[in-house]
Amino acid sequence: MSIERDRINKLKKIIEDNSHAFFITDEKNVYYFSGIQNCEGKILVTKDEAYLLVDFRYIENAKKNCKNCIVVEFKSLCSDVAKLCKKHSVDTLYLESDNITVGIYNLYLKSFNSQGISLISNDFLSKAISNLRLIKSGEEIKFIDEAQKITEKAYNEILNYIRPGESERRIAVELEYLMKKYGASHISFDLITITGKKTSLPHGVPDDGIISEGDFFTMDIGSVYMGYHSDMTRTVAVKSCDEFKREIYSIVLNAQTTALNSVKAGMKASDVDKIARDIISDAGYGKNFGHSTGHGVGLDIHEKPYVSPKSEDILSENMVITVEPGIYLENQFGVRIEDMVLVKENGFKNFATLSKELIIV
């Protein structure tokens, strides 16, 4: 049995009434259940069957490569879905609340209601899929690991470009090029490559800012391989580093490694956050760490579980999370260090192989 077929079977078990079905429209979830990327398709899951609906542009590829759904070429999406619903005596469709816009919902509502089908757009389906995606399969772990390897290869090469007089934007452009050169389909997010005072901005945007000697340079970067993301942050010093910067870097590194070493199955995600946050607070910089300590990574760059103070998630084996505390001193500088790890029964596997000791380039 394919892993996608197993996922669909798990989804079918969640359908409590034979007259209900799930209508999956999020591109990443369509890939998760069909194994087909970039097909602009939709999936209909009834208690009895699963259908992948695509238009003419993608039908040949879908028929060749989708082995766990019945592939249907649709002419009019809503009408063709309604016909399949009637075939299976389905009168109620669940939608993904996390994905659908008001405009699309109103379009679906008008079309499906006119054909005798009711819609449910609460959180039920989105939460069910999110919970299935929490635990990564062996194949998913391999894809995430490859994305990390691509990112590290690009990172190691880009260190040669970080020097006084170079611009933030140039570093971002070169990094994206290198990641794609080494096998990434695209980058995980708009890369953060910032220097000087801008490093105090957790999500600073690279521009024509110029690197100067004595600056910190922060890179929050990641690539995508077979649909799966990597996520990593490193902060380096340019040419030299004063004692105050070294002190802040040391505090963040201690918080990051201590929290990281607490990661294991059964651990509360909020406790991992607290370990990092307490170290930074005890050093007198609690107010300068305002974001969560981490998040899940997979088909989305940010997904469950959430490593935050209010998180109710419990870590389980084969979840993938980041651990990324930081200190941000307004109008001065900031430091963030981030690793992405695989939760194991008695610890973790770090996807990152790069040193976290302060590098002066």
PyMOL commands that set and color helices and strands:
alter all, ss='L'
color gray80, all
select helices_A, chain A and resi 3-14+27-34+56-65+77-87+102-113+124-134+138-158+168-181+196-200+243-260+269-282+286-288
alter helices_A, ss='H'
color red, helices_A
select strands_A, chain A and resi 20-24+42-45+50-54+70-73+92-94+118-120+186-187+192-195+216-221+223-225+228-229+232-237+294-296+303-307+320-323+326-329+333-336+339-344+347-350
alter strands_A, ss='S'
color yellow, strands_A
deselect
rebuild
show_as cartoon
